Amino acid sequence: MPLWLRKQLRRAYAEKNGYQVKILNQCWFYYRLKESSNLKKGKVQERRR
């Protein structure tokens, strides 16, 4: 999970912002889906941590 997403999720949970948690969760699943489809197509991505 990207660092920027982890930070935003932590902040949203701390602030009890349910709407933002929901949106960020959707972002995470979209990111994972897109990343896995790129791997199946043979595209190599560099990961930044």
C-alpha positions, 0 to 999 in steps of 0.5 A, a space after each residue: 500500500 502506498 505511503 500516501 494512502 496509509 497516511 490518509 487512512 490513518 488520519 481518516 480513522 483518527 478523525 472518525 471520517 467514515 466518508 473519507 475511509 470509504 473513498 480511500 478504501 475504494 481507491 485501494 481496491 482500484 489500485 490493487 486491481 489495476 496493479 494486478 492487471 498490469 502484472 498479468 499483461 507483463 508490464 513491470 512497475 517500479 515501486 516507491 516506498 
